[in-house]
Amino acid sequence: MTSTRLQLHGMSCAACATAVERIIGNITGVTACQVNFALAQATVTYNTQITTLQQIQERVAAAGFQAVIAATTSRERHSHAEQQQLIRKLIVGSIVSIVLIVGGLPSMAGIIIPWIPASLHHPWVQLILATPVQFWCGQIFFRKGWQAIKRRSADMNTLVALGTGVAYLYSLFATLLPGVLAAQSIQVAVYYETAVVVITLILLGRLLESRAKGQTADAIHKLMGLQAKTATVIRAGQAQAIPIEQVVVGDIVLVRPGEKIPVDGEIMAGQSTVDESMVTGESMPVRKQIGDEVIGATLNKTGQFQFQATKVGQDTVLAQIVELVQAAQNSKAPIQQLADRVTAWFVPTVMAIALFTFILWWQFTGNLTLALINMVGVLIIACPCALGLATPTSIMVGTGKGAQNGILIKDAESLELAHKVQTIVLDKTGTITQGKPTVTNYITAPNFNNCTELEFLALVAAIEQCSEHPLAEAVVHYAQSQEIKIPLPEVTNFEAIAGMGVQGYVEGQLIQIGTERWLASLGIETRSLQPRQQQWEAEAKTTAMIAINSQLAGLIGITDAIKPTSVVAVRALRRLGLEVVMLTGDNHQTAEAIAAQVGINRIFAQVRPDEKAQIIQALQQEHPSRRQKTKLVAMVGDGINDAPALAQADVGIAIGTGTDVAIAASDLTLISGDLQGIVTAIQLSKATMHNIRQNLFFAYIYNVLGIPIAAGILYPVWGWLLNPMIAGAAMAFSSVSVVTNALRLRNFQPHSKLLG
C-alpha cells in the first residue's frame, strides 16, 4: 500500500469524489458497494478526514464487512420473500385440495352424502379449480423441469412436472372429449385432485425445507450479530464515539468494562480479562495485558484498556469467520458429488420405468386409466427431492457448529476428510508449545574477551531484531530486560539461512547466530560449549550458538512452555486411533524431550522449512491401506514455514493464533490455538458424515420400496395399487425426514470422555 498523499482540502465535493474514484480504481478487488461507500465518505469529509490514499483504502476495507452483512441480509430478505410466496401458494393449493377431495367423497364411497354438493365433483368445476394450482402453484416445477430438458438433463422437478402434468392433461382430455374415451370402452374419469394434492404436498415439503435451511444459517446470524455497532476512539486527545465503519487502522480505541471490543488490535495501555467464547469457543475468560492481541466482537469483562486497531472491516477475524462459514456451506463434499451423479442417472431410469409401467399395464389390461394412474404414481414417488437435501443440509449445520466451537472449515471436502485421517503431524513451536519462547540461560565462551557481556548481548540483539523468528524475539526481549541501550546498533548485510540461523554485520563485525551444526559446517570450533549445550537440550531447551568474526562467542538457552492442553489433546488423538508425529526444526535432543512430555513417540527433528512438505509427502506414501492408495495425513502448524506442508497434507489445520499465510494454506483453522479443537473437529466430521449417510438412507428407502409398489407389483397378490396422492405424501415425508435428521446436528457436543 502506497503512502502517496492526496490533497483534498479546498477541492469541491465533486472534484474530491472524482479524485477518490480515480484512486479507488487502482485498488483491485473492490466491489461497487465498497466504492460507493468510499466516495460517500470522501464527499462528506473531504476537507478534514480522508487525506491519504492509505486512509481511503482503510475506509474501503472497513466497508467490506458491511458489504458482506448487507449481502447476507439481502439474501435473507430474498429467502423470506420466497417463503411468503410458498405460503400463499400452499394456502391456495390446500383449499383447492380440500374442496376437490371432499367433492370426490361421494364417488369414492359409492354413496350420496347430502351435505356435499354434487357440483363439486363435476369435471368442469374441478378443471376451473385445479388450473390455477397446476400453473401458478406448480409453476416452479414446470419452469425448472423445462430448464433441465434444455440442458439435456433431468432432475426431480422433471418428475414432478411429468407426473402432475400427465394427470392434468389426461383429465383435461376426458373433460373436453369424454365421448372419445367412451367409444374406446374406457371409463371416463378425471384426476385433477391427484395433480392438485401432489403439488400441494410437494410445496409443503419445499416450505419446510426452506425454513430448515434458514435455521441452519443460525451460526452466521449469530456471528454477524456479535459485531459492535460503535467504537470509542481517541482523536486529538478526546474520546469520541463513532460508527464502527469509521474506525481505521492505527486508531487508538478505548474499551470499558462490559463493552464489546469493536475491531482487532493490540493493547497499548491497561489490562483486563476478555470473554472470547463467542469467537474461539473457549469458555474461560482470557487475561489480556499490554502487547496482547484482542479480537473484535469479543467481550471485555473487568478492566479498562486502550488498544491500537490493527485490522478493521473485512480483515478482522470475525469477518473472515463469516466468509469462511458461508463458503463452506456453499461448497460440495465428495459424497454430495456422488449423490449428484446418482441423481443424473436415477431420473432418466425412473422415467423409463414409468413408461414401461404404462405400456405393460395397457397391454395386459387394456385399461388406459389404470395404466396412466400407475405411471403417474411411479413418477411421483420416485421424485428424489430428499436426495438433493441429504448432503447440503448436514454440511450447513456441521460447518455452523464448527464455527460455534472455534473451528473454521474452509470447504465441505475438508469436513468429510477430517475423520478419515490416519496420521496427524504436529509442528512444535506455537502448536504443541505456547509459541512465546523466553531466554533462560546465557553464557559466553571461555576464551571470549573481545567485549563486555552487555556489549556482546547488544550485538546479538541487533542481529535478532532483524529476524521474524519467535526465538529471535525472545532474545531481543531478554536484551531489553538487561537494560541494553535502545536503539540497538545498525545491522548491514543481514541474511537468514532457513533452518540454520542468521548472520549480519554490526559495527564492522560479522555476527552469526544459529545451530551448532551450521557453525561447525562453517569451520567454527564449537566443542568448548557442547557439554553445556547438551545439558540444556536435555532439559527441553532450544540452544543457539553465537560466533563473532568466525570465533565461538557464546551460547543461549531458550525454552518454550508446552500448552496446558497439549498432553490431553495428544492422548485423545491416540485414543481415536491416530498416529501422532511431531515435526520441528529444533535439534533431536530438545525435540525428544518435548515429545516425551506430551506422549509422542515419533519425531522428525532439525527439519528445514523446505523439507516439511517432503516429509508430509513421504508419510502419505507409507503403508497405505488396501482401500486407499495413499495414507491420509493431516498437518497442524502456525508459521509461514508451515504453509507448504499444510498445503501438501490431505487436511491442513492452522492454529488461528498463527500467521495469515498458514491460515490461508489450511483447510481447518483452530481459532483459539488449543489442540483439543482437532479432536472436536474429527468428532464433528464423523458426526456429520454419519448424519449424511442417514439422510441418504431416508432419501432412497422411499424410492426403493415405493417404485415397485407404485408400478403395481402388489396388485396380482392383494389387488392393491398406490394412489398417486399417497405417493406424493410419501415423497414429501421423505424430504421432511431428511431435513429433521440434519437439524439434529445442532445438538452436537464433543465427547468429553476422550479429553478426560
Disulfide bonds with the S-S distance in Angstrom:
none
